[in-house]
Amino acid sequence: MHKLLILLLIFFTSVCSAEAIYQFDNKVDEARFKAFTEELRCPTCQSQNLAGSDAMIAQDLRRDIYEQIQDGRSDKEITDNMVARYGDYILYRPPLTGATFALWVTPFVLLIIAIISIILLVRRRRAEQLEQPLDPLEQAQLQRLIDSKATNAGSSPQEQPNE
């Protein structure tokens, strides 16, 4: 049992030591680093931020962000540097530009077109169903109903509805 516990401790120690640990002079820089690593996307991973990615490029980018923060660069300078190197893809919240405008608006436009198309299709089918003439069998059944109502109405008085 002790051997298993020792093996587990060695394993977890090696896993924890593989994680890069960054030392900051103050809490503000540490918070900025965390914000950047959570808000920037890993260029190789699908929709994973830098904080959660184990890719080599994510490790390099975390180190780069750390160095830029230590050099005293502003948030805008760091963001602009990352966008210049990797494009707007690295941002989870890209700026509104001509290219991103189309990406944001297209789903809503398609949804509106789909809703209008469905409404028009339903209206057209209802109109077609209402305009269809009766076939001979339906016409004969309707005529029998009309005749039976006429004979019933002439032979027995209808009850007056209570008001």
DASULCOR-V507955 format. One record per pair of residues at least 24 apart in sequence whose ideal C-beta (glycine too) atoms are under 7 Angstrom apart, sorted by the first residue. I is the first residue (numbers start at 1). J is the second residue. Records with the same first field share a line. If there is no record, write none. Layout:
I=J + J
This chain:
20=59 + 62 + 63
22=66
29=69
32=69 + 75
33=65 + 66 + 69
36=65 + 78
37=62 + 65
39=92
40=82 + 90 + 91
41=89 + 90 + 91 + 92
43=86 + 90
